[in-house]
Amino acid sequence: MAGRGKPIVEKGRTVSRIESLQKRVRELKGELSVTIVAHYYQKDEVFEVADITGDSLELAKRAKESGSDWILFCGVGFMGQSVKILAPEKRVAMPKIACCAMARMIDSSYFDQSVQYMVDHGIPKEDILPITYINSGAEVKAKVGEMGGTVCTSSSAVKIIEKALESGKKILFVPDKCLGQNVARMMGLRSCVIGEGECDPREADIVCYNGFCSVHQLFELKDIEFFRRRYPGIKIAVHPECKPEVCEAADFVGSTSQIINYVRSLDPEEKVAVGTEYNLVHRLREKNTYVLSSTKPECPTMNETRLEDLVETLEAIRDGRPLNEILVDEETVKWARVALERMFEYIGQ
């Protein structure tokens, strides 16, 4: 693989910096009761040393089932929190406690303000059912759980909202406005975004918080038009965190795992342009796969984690002075877990 770093001479053999660090990670991992998990958006050098790879919820579920004492989570903060919420008995550390930009857009106070906005517009609090995308912090998940709401993922959002509508309550969807709007469109529902134009909760089925993914906002309708002109017949696959007009013009809209399965199901000679994070796209297949953007759509926080950080964190665990351990208070764990377990109940897992 190109760009493997400055060569190092090791026992008469020239190896790259990355190979040397990967070897050290594997040595340390062999000495410890540690499972390394890495999200699909991590750099190749980190992704390659992980024991478990996947999207955020899949990683949390599989990490929970691990027999290791420690989970070393390579991703962003809310993901490490999800493991701690689902398995509070496990010790969880992160090489970098990077923060998802979308998750940072909402906290418990902003959540409260959104609820109050709906109340001020004539919706009693007891008639509001909140749903939070998994890309949110533990405190927000706990607030949602305490109000009778649930978590969703991009792949389960439709099923979760179908179930939520049975309550007859008004849905408050946080924090991703694009996912909320896209699901509403797919389901033939009305949506509005707090802070964008006239958002009257009484006239909408889904009231969306005004948050978004900075990476998926990079993809534009003009990018789809460009690829369709250049490669007639090309397939376009995008994540539902993309803008509604982008999703509407695509051939396929799905979660990270669903995009992987879709692209791999195509004939190898069929061209496809993918609207999601770069590190995932370039690993999908060797040819005829394009990034749906004129710029490189890398998640800056996902890419903060380096092999050096893994080595340092593993050495700290070995020496009994763990770094970046994820801690969540018991009350938050209690209600955030309620919200997560409701999701599992609704989707039959």
PEHU-V931632 format. One record per helix or strand of 2 or more residues. SS is the DSSP state (@ for helix, = for strand). FROM is the first residue (numbers start at 1). LEN is the number of residues. Records with the same first field share a line. If there is no record, write none. Layout:
SS=FROM-LEN  FROM-LEN
This chain:
==7-4  13-4  34-6  52-3  70-5  91-3  128-6  150-3  170-5  191-3  206-3  235-4  252-2  272-4  289-3
@=17-15  44-4  56-10  77-10  101-4  108-13  125-3  138-9  157-9  177-11  201-3  216-3  221-10  244-6  256-10  278-7  302-3  307-12  330-18
